[in-house]
Amino acid sequence: MRDTVEELEQDFLDEEQCWQAVLTRNALADGTFVVAVRTTGIYCRPSCPARNPYREHVTFFKFPEEAVDAGFRPCRRCHPDQVHQPDPQIELIERVCHYMQTHLDAPLHLADLSQQFHMSPYHLQRTFKRIKGVTPRQFVESCRLGDFKARLQEGETVTDALYNAGYQSSSSLYERAPVQLGMTPTAYRKGGKGMRIGYSIVESQLGFVLVAATERGVTAVRFGDSEETIEADFIQEYSKAELTRDDELLRPWVNLLLLSLQGQPSTQQLSLDVHATTFQWKVWQALRAIPVGQTRSYQEIAQAIGRPTAARAVAQACATNPVAVFIPCHRVVRNNGQLGGYHWGIERKQQLLTNEHAYSTASMSNGKTNNQQLREETTMSTLRKAEA
């Protein structure tokens, strides 16, 4: 059993070993990883006494904060967020996080936190962001939003959930709700009921593709092998929303997507209407910053957002990306250069990267040719003036 624990402490988790530790409720594995259950949105210690989930519903993370960043909340039975961290600064920041999570009904200003933990505001802000990847304020907003969503799902009214989650007024929530929830709080409580979503389906070189949008922006991009299947899956997922197939209205976004599938970058500003945690937004923004024709590893993205140990959480954020291509998660590969996974199929990922590389290479070649032609014309013009 101890050999199993030693294997789990390696940089890369062996998911089969992790699963065996969960099945046996191996307490020696506590602190080496946490297990997250997608159907409940909760993560636990390996030794949690709760009933074991189905294997297909499980994701493993090396650190509790990675599970939180991916949108999971700690189990109230086994308290996996209280696993001891040997680094004193990490331990301190975890205590700060725990304090904020249990005092969401308070304002939680940076000055109050620094006084509570005997640190200067500047040092607390800098240390917190280095370890967690977000500021204390962003962390509090994410926690409040998660608590608010959980309360809505449990049946509380919007008003009760709003104040019980620690919001001081409705305006602060409603300003962020369209971006963070992807819909208004009331619509979220009703499972999307009342939302108006237009969509269009076209056939492309990568198969059938569906583009959906609300009045605020693109909310979904997904691929499929048949028009019937992709439409049926979309309608089932948004069963309580008001769906309208409108090819004409969606044409600008569809045309923009088709150009992107060919590898052509766009300078047009694209509005998105998607639900995301603070961490997911940071990852997705980093993905959109990757130049066309280039790739980055999961580790490089983790480092770019200030979370060098969160490569697995970055991969999870890529996997939950609802707007393929527009948020280019296909440009993220493994450290060894291999393609890794892709929700819409490894063949599509390969084709997207091939098209982008070809377009980027051609553009650079054309640019060099045009510059050379300009230099030659300038030289000839200078010679003519000299002869005259």
C-alpha positions in Angstrom: 0.0 0.0 0.0 2.8 2.4 0.8 4.3 1.7 -2.6 1.1 3.0 -4.1 1.3 6.2 -2.1 4.9 6.8 -3.3 3.8 6.4 -6.9 1.0 8.9 -6.3 3.5 11.5 -5.1 5.2 11.7 -8.5 4.7 14.8 -10.6 2.3 13.1 -12.9 -0.6 11.2 -11.4 -1.3 7.6 -12.3 -5.1 7.7 -12.6 -5.4 3.9 -12.2 -3.4 4.1 -8.9 -5.5 7.0 -7.8 -8.7 5.1 -8.5 -7.5 2.1 -6.5 -6.7 4.4 -3.6 -10.2 5.8 -3.8 -11.8 2.3 -3.9 -9.9 1.2 -0.9 -10.3 4.6 0.9 -6.5 4.7 1.5 -5.9 7.3 4.1 -2.1 7.2 3.3 -3.0 8.7 -0.1 -4.6 11.8 1.5 -2.5 14.8 0.6 -1.1 13.3 -2.6 -4.2 14.1 -4.7 -7.9 14.8 -4.6 -10.7 13.2 -6.4 -13.4 15.3 -8.1 -16.8 14.1 -9.2 -18.2 15.9 -12.2 -21.9 15.0 -11.5 -21.9 16.6 -8.1 -19.3 19.3 -8.5 -17.5 18.2 -5.3 -13.9 17.1 -4.7 -12.8 14.8 -1.8 -9.9 13.1 -0.1 -9.1 9.5 -1.3 -10.2 8.3 2.1 -13.6 10.1 2.1 -16.3 7.8 3.7 -18.9 8.8 1.2 -20.2 6.3 -1.4 -17.7 5.8 -4.2 -18.7 7.5 -7.5 -18.7 5.9 -10.9 -15.3 5.8 -12.5 -16.5 7.7 -15.7 -17.6 10.6 -13.5 -14.2 11.1 -11.8 -11.3 13.5 -12.4 -8.1 13.6 -10.3 -6.1 16.7 -9.3 -2.7 16.8 -7.5 -3.7 19.9 -5.4 -7.0 21.0 -3.9 -6.6 24.5 -5.4 -6.5 22.9 -8.9 -9.9 21.3 -8.2 -11.3 24.7 -7.0 -9.9 26.4 -10.1 -11.7 23.9 -12.3 -15.0 24.7 -10.6 -15.3 22.1 -7.9 -16.1 22.7 -4.2 -14.6 20.8 -1.2 -16.6 18.0 0.4 -18.1 19.1 3.7 -17.6 15.6 5.1 -13.9 14.9 4.6 -12.7 18.6 4.2 -10.1 17.9 1.5 -9.2 21.6 1.5 -7.7 21.3 5.0 -4.9 18.8 3.9 -1.6 20.0 5.4 0.7 21.9 3.0 4.4 21.9 4.1 5.2 25.3 2.5 4.6 27.9 5.2 3.5 30.5 2.6 1.1 28.1 1.0 -0.2 27.1 4.4 -0.7 30.8 5.2 -2.6 31.5 2.0 -4.7 28.5 2.5 -5.7 29.9 5.9 -6.5 33.2 4.2 -8.7 31.3 1.6 -10.4 29.3 4.4 -11.1 32.5 6.3 -12.6 34.2 3.2 -14.7 31.1 2.3 -16.2 31.1 5.8 -16.7 34.9 6.0 -18.3 35.6 2.6 -21.0 37.6 4.4 -18.3 40.2 5.4 -16.9 42.9 3.0 -13.5 41.2 3.0 -11.4 44.2 2.0 -7.7 43.8 1.5 -6.9 46.1 4.4 -9.1 44.0 6.7 -7.4 40.7 5.6 -3.9 42.1 6.0 -4.8 43.2 9.5 -6.3 39.8 10.3 -3.2 37.9 9.1 -0.6 40.5 10.2 0.7 41.2 6.7 1.0 44.4 4.7 -1.6 44.7 2.0 1.0 44.8 -0.7 2.7 41.6 0.6 -0.6 39.8 1.0 -1.7 40.8 -2.5 1.5 39.7 -4.1 1.9 36.4 -2.2 -1.8 35.5 -2.7 -1.6 36.1 -6.5 1.7 34.2 -6.8 0.3 31.1 -5.1 -3.4 31.2 -6.2 -3.0 32.9 -9.6 -5.7 35.4 -8.8 -6.1 38.4 -6.4 -7.9 38.0 -3.1 -10.8 40.0 -4.5 -11.1 37.8 -7.6 -11.0 34.7 -5.3 -13.8 36.1 -3.1 -15.9 36.9 -6.2 -15.4 33.3 -7.5 -16.4 31.9 -4.1 -19.4 34.1 -3.8 -20.5 33.2 -7.3 -20.1 29.5 -6.6 -22.1 29.7 -3.4 -24.7 31.8 -5.1 -25.1 29.2 -7.9 -25.3 26.3 -5.4 -28.0 28.1 -3.5 -30.0 28.7 -6.7 -29.7 25.0 -7.6 -31.0 24.1 -4.1 -34.1 26.1 -4.8 -33.5 29.4 -3.0 -35.0 32.6 -4.5 -32.6 34.9 -6.4 -32.9 37.5 -3.6 -32.3 35.1 -0.8 -29.4 33.4 -2.6 -27.9 36.8 -3.4 -27.7 38.1 0.2 -26.9 34.7 1.7 -23.9 34.4 -0.6 -22.5 37.7 0.7 -23.4 40.1 -2.0 -24.1 43.6 -0.5 -26.4 44.6 -3.4 -28.0 43.1 -6.4 -26.2 45.5 -8.8 -22.7 44.1 -8.1 -24.0 40.6 -9.0 -26.1 41.6 -12.1 -23.2 43.5 -13.6 -21.1 40.3 -13.7 -23.8 37.7 -14.2 -24.0 37.8 -18.0 -20.2 37.1 -18.2 -19.8 34.7 -15.3 -23.1 32.8 -15.5 -23.7 33.1 -19.2 -27.2 34.2 -18.4 -29.1 36.2 -15.8 -29.4 34.7 -12.3 -33.1 34.1 -12.7 -32.5 32.2 -16.0 -29.8 30.2 -14.4 -32.1 29.2 -11.5 -34.6 28.0 -14.1 -32.0 25.9 -16.0 -31.8 28.4 -18.9 -35.6 28.9 -19.2 -36.3 32.2 -20.8 -33.0 32.4 -22.7 -33.2 33.1 -26.4 -30.5 31.4 -28.4 -30.2 31.4 -32.1 -28.1 28.8 -33.9 -26.9 27.7 -37.3 -25.4 24.5 -38.6 -23.2 24.3 -41.7 -21.0 21.7 -43.2 -17.2 22.4 -43.2 -14.0 20.7 -44.0 -14.0 19.4 -40.4 -17.5 18.0 -40.5 -20.7 19.7 -39.4 -20.3 22.6 -37.1 -23.0 24.4 -34.9 -22.6 28.0 -33.9 -25.0 29.4 -31.3 -25.3 32.9 -29.9 -27.4 35.0 -27.6 -27.9 38.8 -27.9 -24.7 39.2 -25.9 -22.4 37.0 -28.1 -21.4 33.5 -29.1 -22.3 30.9 -26.5 -21.5 27.6 -28.2 -19.4 26.2 -31.0 -19.4 22.4 -31.5 -18.6 19.8 -34.1 -20.4 16.7 -35.2 -20.5 14.0 -37.9 -24.1 14.5 -38.8 -26.4 17.5 -38.8 -29.2 15.5 -37.1 -27.0 14.4 -34.2 -25.3 17.7 -33.5 -28.7 19.5 -33.5 -30.4 16.9 -31.3 -27.6 17.1 -28.7 -27.7 20.9 -28.6 -31.5 21.0 -28.2 -31.3 18.4 -25.4 -28.7 20.4 -23.5 -30.7 23.7 -23.8 -34.1 22.1 -23.5 -35.5 24.9 -21.3 -34.3 27.7 -23.5 -36.0 29.3 -26.4 -34.1 28.0 -29.4 -34.4 29.3 -33.0 -32.5 28.1 -36.0 -31.6 31.3 -37.8 -28.9 30.8 -40.5 -29.2 34.4 -41.7 -28.8 36.0 -38.3 -25.8 33.8 -37.5 -24.1 34.2 -40.9 -21.5 36.7 -39.8 -20.3 34.5 -36.9 -20.5 31.4 -39.1 -18.4 33.0 -41.9 -15.9 34.1 -39.3 -15.6 30.6 -37.9 -15.2 29.1 -41.4 -12.3 31.4 -42.1 -10.8 30.4 -38.7 -11.1 26.7 -39.7 -9.0 27.5 -42.7 -6.3 29.0 -40.5 -7.0 32.6 -41.2 -6.7 34.9 -38.2 -9.4 37.5 -37.6 -9.0 41.1 -36.4 -12.7 41.4 -35.7 -13.6 41.8 -32.1 -15.7 38.8 -31.0 -18.2 39.0 -28.2 -18.6 35.8 -26.1 -21.5 34.8 -23.8 -20.1 31.9 -21.7 -20.1 30.8 -18.1 -16.6 30.6 -16.5 -14.8 30.7 -13.2 -12.1 33.3 -12.7 -9.4 30.6 -13.4 -11.1 29.4 -16.6 -11.2 33.0 -17.9 -7.5 33.4 -17.2 -6.8 30.2 -19.1 -9.0 31.1 -22.0 -7.6 34.6 -22.3 -4.1 33.1 -22.4 -5.3 30.7 -25.2 -6.6 33.6 -27.3 -3.2 35.2 -27.0 -1.4 32.3 -28.7 -0.5 33.5 -32.3 -2.0 31.6 -35.2 0.4 28.9 -36.4 2.0 28.4 -32.9 1.3 26.1 -30.0 1.9 26.2 -26.2 2.1 23.3 -23.7 -0.3 23.0 -20.8 2.7 23.8 -18.5 3.5 27.0 -20.5 -0.1 28.2 -20.1 0.0 27.5 -16.4 3.2 29.5 -16.1 1.8 32.3 -18.2 -1.2 32.8 -15.9 1.0 32.6 -12.8 0.1 29.1 -11.7 3.1 26.9 -12.7 1.7 23.9 -10.7 -1.7 24.0 -12.3 -1.1 22.3 -15.6 -3.8 19.7 -14.9 -6.3 22.4 -14.1 -5.4 24.2 -17.3 -6.1 20.9 -19.2 -9.5 20.8 -17.5 -10.3 24.4 -18.4 -9.4 23.5 -22.0 -11.7 20.5 -21.9 -14.6 22.6 -20.6 -14.2 25.3 -23.3 -17.7 25.8 -24.8 -16.7 27.8 -27.9 -14.2 25.7 -29.9 -11.8 27.5 -32.2 -12.9 31.0 -31.1 -11.2 30.1 -27.8 -8.4 28.1 -29.5 -7.8 25.2 -27.0 -6.6 23.2 -30.0 -3.3 25.2 -29.8 -2.3 23.6 -26.5 -0.2 20.4 -26.7 1.7 18.2 -24.3 5.2 19.1 -23.1 6.8 16.5 -25.4 5.1 18.1 -28.5 2.4 15.4 -28.9 -1.1 16.7 -29.6 -2.7 15.3 -26.5 -6.5 15.2 -26.3 -9.2 17.2 -27.9 -13.0 17.1 -27.1 -13.9 17.1 -30.8 -11.4 14.5 -31.9 -7.7 14.4 -32.4 -8.1 14.4 -36.2 -9.8 17.8 -36.1 -7.1 19.2 -33.8 -4.4 18.0 -36.2 -6.3 19.6 -39.2 -6.8 22.9 -37.4 -3.1 23.1 -36.5 -2.1 22.1 -40.0 -4.3 24.8 -41.6 -3.1 27.5 -39.3 0.6 26.6 -39.8 0.1 26.6 -43.6 -1.6 30.0 -43.6 1.0 31.5 -41.2 3.9 30.2 -43.3 2.3 31.5 -46.5 1.6 34.9 -45.0 5.3 35.2 -43.9 6.5 34.2 -47.3 4.2 36.7 -49.0 5.3 39.4 -46.6 8.9 38.8 -47.5 8.1 38.8 -51.2 6.2 42.1 -50.9 9.1 43.7 -48.9 11.6 42.6 -51.4 9.5 43.9 -54.3 9.2 47.3 -52.4 12.9 47.5 -51.9 13.6 46.8 -55.6 11.0 49.5 -56.7 12.6 52.0 -54.3 16.1 51.2 -55.7 14.9 51.6 -59.3 13.2 54.9 -58.5 16.4 56.2 -56.9 18.5 55.2 -59.9 16.1 56.9 -62.3 16.3 60.1 -60.3 20.1 59.9 -60.3 20.2 59.4 -64.1 17.9 62.4 -64.6 
